[in-house]
Each structure stands twice: as structure tokens, then as C-alpha cells.
């Protein structure tokens, strides 16, 4: 059976664009993904980042859902410690009522920002021992039909058919996704080092649930595709510069390839970049067919979530076209 393929969108702000243009491009990309047969279109939750505009994640989900027809729209993910579970249930219950059977709720426990901003989001209640499992179960309770007998109810939300996904970039989340019998999405697009081990843990410890009877593995990776290998590498310089900016804490809008400065890296920085970009696939159709086929066979993933920063909008759409053609054939 062919694997599914989806998209992760950070609502990345590129140099020269304002926020309205950024959100308009997300809509246009989602509409194109719908045409190309992608399964879902997820937005991440990030805060205090001048290059990422996906802070109000549920609002973007609703906006893009209103401009598409069949594509599943969701979060990749909602950072649960930043929110009350009641609020999340109400928001996604509202989205599900507006766009039935099209809303996904991916959940993560990372802050999605720096610690100072996280502290403000959480009103100073930073908890190093945050009980992710407890709050997921609390959220599920609010979304359940049985919660109608409780004193606190999520209206909308109660009885909403919103599928949950566990997101992770380490092995901790793998144990939890396995214990709860939920689909597991690994963030290999920026934290690839523990992906193989996390997938092994998830498969080994998986407990069947009323959601899944066997593991469902999703890998988020970067794909930069073009008609030639040379063009793909040229386009990828914007993506790698964005990674360097993260590593050096110099966040800025996405730069065009001609303004990147990758040649100025120290050897130490280059090593960190190489590790961070280990699951970044760059090339033309023929090269990507080999690389992605090997990746899927080795890791036995059920779904690929495509990420990747490309400055030129038409080149970005074409990259997704090539990716869809390759992934559809796997």
C-alpha cells in the first residue's frame, strides 16, 4: 500500500513579505497540495520568532480550511503546556463543527519558543515535570461524549471527532504514543538524531487502542526538489541559512539564495548544521526517488510529512509537485 504524504507549514515569513502575504501564500500552497493529492496540511506552533507566523495556530487552521475542500488541516502541533486543555478542546471542537472530518490535532510538549516567552504564555507557571500524559487524557475527556455528565464541559468540543497525534523530537514521546496507542509523528526535519531509536521504541512498546490496532509512524523531513540537482542545491541555500540562523540565534525572514552566507561558517557550526539537516533531501526527481525510497524502506514509515524552506514561491510549488510525484510512486 502506498504511503501517505502531507505538509508541515510554519507560515515562514520570507524577506520582503508582510504577514498578509505570508498567510495568502499558505492558502495558495494548501490549495495546490489538495490538487496534488496530499493528505493533510499542518501548521506548527511557534512564538517570538520574526521568521515564523504560525503563533495563532488554530486561527490559521480555520482560515486555510475555509479555503480548501477535502484536505485535512491540523496542528503539527499544538504545544499543550502553553494552553489549558479546556481551551484546546473548545477551539478544535469549533473547527471540527465548521469543517467536519477534516481537522487533526497534533500535540507536543515543547514550548515552541524560548523559556522567557514560554513563561509569559504560561503566566509564570513553568513546570519542568509537566505531566504530558495526564493533560492528554484530560483533553480526551473534554472531547468525549461521556463528559456531558461533568460540571465542566467543552461546548463546542464535547463529542467532537478530532483525531489526536503525538508529536516528538526525542524518545520520551515515543513511549507515550505507544502507551496510548496513538499515531506518532517524529520531527526529523530539525531534530533527526533520535528518530530511528524513537521509532523502534514506539513499535516495540505499542499497545493497541480504540484508535489504532498497530503502530502508525509519520516522519517529518525536509525535501527541496527541482528539475536539476544543481538548481535544487541552489534553492536549498535559503533553507540551510535558516538553520544556521537558528543555531546562531539570529532569527530573520527567509533570505533569497543570493543573500545567504553559508561559506562563512566555522567548522564547528558546519558540524551542527550537518547533524540538524541529516534528514534533508535535496535533488531532482531521479535522485529523490532513490533517496526517499531508501528512507521509507529503512524506517518503514506510513506517512511522510514534507517540510522545507524555499524562497521563490513558484519554485516552492514545483518542489512539492516533484515530491508528490516521487512519494506517490513509493
C-alpha positions as CSV (number, residue, x, y, z in Angstrom):
1,X,0.0,0.0,0.0
2,X,1.3,3.4,-0.9
3,X,2.4,5.7,1.9
4,X,0.5,8.9,2.6
5,X,2.2,12.3,2.1
6,X,1.4,15.6,3.8
7,X,2.9,19.1,4.5
8,X,4.1,20.9,7.6
9,X,3.8,24.7,7.2
10,X,5.5,27.1,9.6
11,X,3.9,30.1,7.8
12,X,7.5,31.1,7.2
13,X,8.0,34.8,6.5
14,X,10.3,35.5,3.6
15,X,12.3,38.7,3.1
16,X,10.1,41.3,1.5
17,X,6.7,39.8,2.5
18,X,4.3,41.1,5.1
19,X,2.0,38.9,7.3
20,X,-0.9,39.2,4.9
21,X,1.2,38.0,2.0
22,X,2.6,35.2,4.2
23,X,-0.8,33.9,5.1
24,X,-2.1,34.2,1.5
25,X,0.8,32.0,0.3
26,X,-0.1,29.4,2.9
27,X,-3.6,29.3,1.4
28,X,-2.3,29.0,-2.1
29,X,0.1,26.2,-1.2
30,X,-2.6,24.3,0.6
31,X,-4.9,24.6,-2.4
32,X,-2.1,23.3,-4.6
33,X,-1.5,20.4,-2.2
34,X,-5.1,19.5,-2.4
35,X,-4.8,19.2,-6.2
36,X,-1.6,17.1,-5.8
37,X,-3.2,14.5,-3.5
38,X,-1.6,15.4,-0.2
39,X,-3.4,14.0,2.8
40,X,-3.1,16.8,5.4
41,X,-1.7,20.3,5.9
42,X,-0.4,21.0,9.3
43,X,0.7,24.3,11.0
44,X,3.3,24.3,13.8
45,X,3.0,26.5,16.9
46,X,5.9,28.9,17.4
47,X,6.2,32.2,19.3
48,X,8.5,35.2,19.4
49,X,10.1,34.3,16.1
50,X,10.5,37.0,13.4
51,X,10.6,34.4,10.7
52,X,7.6,32.3,11.7
53,X,4.0,33.5,11.7
54,X,2.1,30.4,13.0
55,X,1.7,31.5,16.6
56,X,-2.1,31.6,16.4
57,X,-2.2,28.0,15.1
58,X,-5.9,27.3,15.4
59,X,-6.8,30.5,13.6
60,X,-4.6,29.6,10.6
61,X,-6.1,26.1,10.6
62,X,-9.6,27.6,10.3
63,X,-8.6,30.1,7.7
64,X,-7.0,27.5,5.4
65,X,-9.8,25.0,6.0
66,X,-12.2,27.6,4.7
67,X,-10.3,28.0,1.5
68,X,-9.9,24.3,0.8
69,X,-12.4,21.4,0.3
70,X,-11.0,18.0,1.1
71,X,-7.5,18.4,2.5
72,X,-7.2,17.6,6.2
73,X,-6.0,20.7,8.1
74,X,-4.4,20.5,11.6
75,X,-1.7,21.3,14.0
76,X,1.8,20.0,13.9
77,X,1.4,20.7,16.7
78,X,-0.3,22.5,19.5
79,X,2.2,22.8,22.3
80,X,-0.1,21.6,25.1
81,X,1.8,23.1,28.1
82,X,1.1,26.6,26.6
83,X,-2.7,26.1,26.8
84,X,-5.5,24.9,29.1
85,X,-6.9,21.6,27.8
86,X,-10.4,23.0,28.0
87,X,-9.4,25.9,25.6
88,X,-7.8,23.4,23.2
89,X,-11.0,21.2,23.3
90,X,-13.2,24.2,22.6
91,X,-11.1,25.6,19.8
92,X,-10.7,22.3,18.0
93,X,-14.3,21.3,18.7
94,X,-15.3,24.6,17.0
95,X,-13.1,23.8,14.0
96,X,-14.5,20.3,13.7
97,X,-18.0,21.6,13.7
98,X,-17.2,24.1,11.0
99,X,-15.2,21.6,8.9
100,X,-16.4,18.1,9.8
101,X,-14.0,15.2,9.3
102,X,-11.1,17.5,8.2
103,X,-9.4,18.6,11.4
104,X,-6.3,17.0,13.0
105,X,-4.9,17.7,16.4
106,X,-1.2,17.0,16.7
107,X,0.1,17.5,20.3
108,X,3.6,18.4,21.5
109,X,5.1,19.2,24.9
110,X,7.9,21.5,23.8
111,X,7.5,25.3,24.4
112,X,7.8,26.2,20.7
113,X,9.8,29.2,21.8
114,X,12.3,30.5,24.3
115,X,11.9,30.0,28.0
116,X,11.1,33.7,28.7
117,X,8.3,33.7,26.2
118,X,7.1,30.3,27.4
119,X,6.9,31.7,30.9
120,X,4.7,34.6,29.7
121,X,2.5,32.3,27.8
122,X,2.0,30.1,30.9
123,X,1.7,33.0,33.3
124,X,4.9,32.1,35.0
125,X,3.9,28.5,35.6
126,X,6.9,26.8,34.1
127,X,6.8,23.2,35.1
128,X,9.9,21.0,34.5
129,X,7.8,18.0,35.5
130,X,4.9,18.7,33.2
131,X,2.7,15.6,33.0
132,X,2.0,15.4,29.3
133,X,0.1,12.1,29.5
134,X,-2.2,13.4,32.2
135,X,-3.1,16.5,30.2
136,X,-3.7,14.5,27.0
137,X,-6.1,12.3,28.9
138,X,-7.8,15.4,30.3
139,X,-8.2,16.8,26.8
140,X,-9.6,13.5,25.6
141,X,-12.1,13.6,28.5
142,X,-13.3,17.0,27.4
143,X,-13.7,15.8,23.8
144,X,-15.6,12.7,24.9
145,X,-19.4,12.2,24.8
146,X,-19.2,10.9,28.4
147,X,-18.0,14.3,29.6
148,X,-21.6,15.6,29.4
149,X,-22.1,14.4,33.0
150,X,-19.2,16.6,34.2
151,X,-19.5,20.0,35.9
152,X,-17.0,21.5,33.4
153,X,-17.8,20.8,29.7
154,X,-16.3,21.8,26.4
155,X,-19.0,23.3,24.3
156,X,-18.1,23.1,21.4
157,X,-15.7,20.2,21.7
158,X,-17.8,17.5,23.5
159,X,-18.2,14.5,21.3
160,X,-16.1,16.1,18.5
161,X,-14.4,13.5,16.3
162,X,-10.9,15.1,16.3
163,X,-8.1,12.6,15.9
164,X,-5.1,13.1,18.1
165,X,-1.5,12.6,17.1
166,X,1.6,12.6,19.4
167,X,4.5,14.7,18.1
168,X,8.0,14.3,19.3
169,X,11.7,15.0,18.7
170,X,13.0,12.6,21.3
171,X,12.4,9.1,22.7
172,X,10.1,10.3,25.6
173,X,7.2,10.9,23.2
174,X,7.7,7.5,21.6
175,X,7.0,5.7,24.8
176,X,3.9,7.8,25.4
177,X,2.5,7.4,21.9
178,X,3.0,3.7,22.2
179,X,1.3,3.5,25.6
180,X,-1.7,5.5,24.4
181,X,-2.0,3.6,21.1
182,X,-1.9,6.9,19.1
183,X,-0.2,7.8,15.8
184,X,3.3,9.1,16.3
185,X,4.9,11.9,14.2
186,X,8.7,12.5,14.6
187,X,10.2,15.9,13.9
188,X,13.2,14.7,11.9
189,X,13.1,17.9,9.9
190,X,15.1,19.7,12.6
191,X,15.9,17.0,15.3
192,X,16.8,13.8,13.3
193,X,19.3,12.2,15.6
194,X,16.9,10.1,17.7
195,X,14.4,9.2,15.0
196,X,15.4,5.6,14.4
197,X,15.6,4.8,18.1
198,X,12.2,6.6,18.8
199,X,10.5,4.6,16.0
200,X,11.9,1.3,17.4
201,X,10.6,2.2,20.9
202,X,7.2,3.1,19.5
203,X,6.9,-0.2,17.6
204,X,8.2,-2.3,20.4
205,X,6.0,-0.9,23.2
206,X,2.9,-0.1,21.1
207,X,-0.4,-1.0,22.8
208,X,-3.4,-1.4,20.5
209,X,-6.2,1.1,21.3
210,X,-9.7,2.0,20.0
211,X,-7.8,4.4,17.7
212,X,-5.2,2.0,16.2
213,X,-4.6,-1.7,16.2
214,X,-1.0,-1.3,15.1
215,X,1.7,1.5,15.1
216,X,1.3,4.4,12.7
217,X,4.6,6.2,12.0
218,X,4.9,9.6,10.5
219,X,8.3,11.2,9.7
220,X,8.6,14.9,9.0
221,X,11.6,15.5,6.7
222,X,12.8,18.3,4.5
223,X,12.5,18.0,0.8
224,X,14.0,20.5,-1.7
225,X,13.3,19.4,-5.2
226,X,13.9,21.0,-8.6
227,X,14.4,19.9,-12.3
228,X,18.1,19.7,-11.8
229,X,20.3,18.7,-8.9
230,X,22.2,22.0,-9.3
231,X,19.0,24.1,-9.1
232,X,17.8,22.1,-6.1
233,X,21.1,22.8,-4.2
234,X,20.9,26.5,-5.2
235,X,17.3,26.7,-3.8
236,X,18.4,24.8,-0.6
237,X,20.8,27.5,0.4
238,X,17.9,29.5,1.8
239,X,16.8,26.5,3.9
240,X,20.3,25.9,5.3
241,X,20.8,29.6,6.0
242,X,17.6,29.4,8.1
243,X,19.1,26.5,10.1
244,X,22.3,28.4,10.6
245,X,20.3,31.4,11.9
246,X,18.6,29.1,14.4
247,X,21.9,27.7,15.6
248,X,23.4,31.2,16.0
249,X,20.2,32.7,17.4
250,X,19.9,35.3,14.6
251,X,16.4,34.8,13.5
252,X,15.3,36.8,10.4
253,X,12.9,36.4,7.5
254,X,13.9,33.7,4.9
255,X,16.6,35.0,2.6
256,X,16.9,34.5,-1.2
257,X,19.8,32.2,-2.2
258,X,21.9,35.1,-3.4
259,X,21.9,36.7,0.0
260,X,22.9,33.6,2.0
261,X,26.4,33.4,3.6
262,X,27.0,29.7,4.1
263,X,30.6,30.0,3.1
264,X,31.4,32.0,6.3
265,X,30.6,29.1,8.7
266,X,33.1,27.8,11.2
267,X,33.9,24.1,11.2
268,X,32.1,23.7,14.5
269,X,28.9,25.3,13.1
270,X,29.1,23.2,10.0
271,X,29.1,20.1,12.1
272,X,26.0,21.2,14.0
273,X,24.3,22.1,10.7
274,X,25.1,18.7,9.2
275,X,23.6,17.0,12.2
276,X,20.5,19.2,12.1
277,X,20.0,18.7,8.4
278,X,20.6,14.9,8.3
279,X,17.0,14.2,7.1
280,X,17.1,17.0,4.4
281,X,16.7,15.6,0.9
282,X,17.9,17.8,-2.0
283,X,17.8,16.8,-5.6
284,X,16.0,16.2,-8.8
285,X,13.3,13.6,-9.3
286,X,15.7,10.7,-10.1
287,X,17.9,11.4,-7.1
288,X,15.0,11.8,-4.8
289,X,13.3,8.6,-6.0
290,X,16.4,6.7,-4.8
291,X,16.9,8.6,-1.5
292,X,13.3,8.7,-0.4
293,X,12.7,5.0,-1.4
294,X,15.7,4.0,0.8
295,X,14.4,6.2,3.6
296,X,10.9,4.7,3.6
297,X,12.1,1.1,3.3
298,X,14.7,1.5,6.1
299,X,12.3,3.2,8.5
300,X,9.0,1.6,7.4
301,X,7.1,4.8,7.8
302,X,3.4,5.1,7.0
303,X,3.4,8.7,6.1
304,X,5.9,11.4,5.1
305,X,5.3,15.0,6.2
306,X,7.1,17.3,3.9
307,X,8.8,20.5,5.2
308,X,11.4,22.7,3.6
309,X,12.1,26.4,3.2
310,X,12.3,27.7,-0.4
311,X,12.4,31.5,-1.1
312,X,10.9,31.6,-4.6
313,X,7.2,30.8,-4.4
314,X,6.8,29.2,-7.9
315,X,9.9,27.1,-7.2
316,X,8.4,26.0,-3.9
317,X,5.2,24.8,-5.6
318,X,7.2,23.0,-8.2
319,X,9.3,21.3,-5.4
320,X,6.0,20.0,-3.9
321,X,4.9,18.8,-7.3
322,X,8.1,16.7,-7.7
323,X,7.9,15.5,-4.2
324,X,4.3,14.4,-4.7
325,X,5.2,12.5,-7.9
326,X,8.0,10.7,-6.2
327,X,6.1,9.9,-3.0
328,X,3.0,8.7,-4.8
329,X,5.1,6.1,-6.6
330,X,6.7,4.6,-3.4
